Amino acid sequence: MTKKKYILKPGKHQFAPGSAATHHNDNLSDAEAEWYIEKYPHIKDLFEISSAHKLTTVPSVNESVESPEQSVQSQNKSVQSNSNENLSTTN
C-alpha cells in the first residue's frame, strides 16, 4: 500500500466555508486533498506532507546560485544604473 502524501492533523476538518467538518485521513485521498488545497489555500496548514514525499530542490546546472551578498550587490548596481540614466552630459 502506498503511503499518503497529505496527512490531515487529528480530528475532523471543515474545508469549505459553511460546510460541515467531515474530512479526516480515512476519507480523503491525496487527489482530493490537492484539489481542496488549490481551491481553498487557507486550509494548507491543516495538512502535513509526509516525509516520504518532501522534495528538496537543487539548482540545475544552468541555474546560478547567488549568496545574499551577491544578491544585494546586483540590486545596488541595478539601482545605480537606473539613477544614472537620467543624468545629462555636459561638455
C-alpha positions in Angstrom: 0.0 0.0 0.0 1.3 3.5 -0.9 1.6 6.0 1.9 -0.4 9.1 1.6 1.3 12.4 0.7 -1.1 14.7 2.5 -1.8 13.8 6.2 -4.5 15.7 8.0 -3.9 16.8 11.5 -6.0 14.8 14.0 -9.8 15.3 14.1 -12.4 16.2 11.6 -11.9 19.3 9.5 -14.1 21.8 7.6 -12.5 22.8 4.3 -15.2 24.9 2.5 -16.7 27.8 4.4 -20.2 27.0 5.6 -19.7 23.2 5.2 -19.7 20.6 7.9 -16.4 19.3 9.4 -16.4 15.9 7.8 -12.9 15.4 6.4 -10.3 13.1 8.0 -7.5 10.9 6.9 -9.7 7.8 6.4 -12.0 9.5 3.8 -9.7 11.9 1.9 -7.4 10.9 -0.9 -4.2 12.8 -2.0 -6.0 13.9 -5.2 -8.9 15.3 -3.2 -6.5 17.0 -0.8 -4.7 18.7 -3.6 -8.0 19.8 -5.1 -9.2 21.3 -1.8 -5.8 23.0 -1.1 -5.8 24.6 -4.6 -9.4 25.7 -4.2 -9.1 26.8 -0.5 -5.5 27.7 0.1 -6.2 28.7 3.7 -6.6 25.0 4.7 -3.0 24.1 3.8 -1.9 24.4 7.5 -4.4 21.6 8.3 -2.1 19.1 6.5 1.4 17.8 6.9 3.2 16.5 3.9 4.6 13.0 4.7 8.4 12.9 4.9 8.5 10.3 2.1 7.0 12.9 -0.3 9.0 16.0 0.7 11.3 17.2 -2.0 14.5 19.1 -1.7 15.1 21.4 -4.7 18.6 21.5 -6.1 19.5 24.1 -8.7 20.0 22.7 -12.1 23.3 23.0 -13.9 22.1 26.0 -15.8 20.8 27.9 -12.8 23.2 30.2 -10.8 23.1 30.4 -7.1 23.7 33.8 -5.5 24.8 34.4 -2.0 22.8 37.0 -0.1 25.8 39.4 -0.5 25.8 38.9 -4.3 22.1 39.5 -4.5 22.4 42.8 -2.6 25.3 43.8 -4.8 23.4 43.1 -8.0 20.4 45.0 -6.6 22.6 48.0 -5.8 24.1 48.0 -9.3 20.6 48.0 -10.8 19.6 51.0 -8.7 22.8 52.8 -9.6 22.3 52.3 -13.3 18.7 53.4 -13.2 19.7 56.6 -11.4 22.5 57.4 -13.9 20.1 57.0 -16.9 18.5 60.4 -16.1 21.8 62.3 -15.9 22.5 64.6 -18.8 26.1 65.0 -20.0 27.8 68.4 -20.3 31.0 69.2 -22.2 
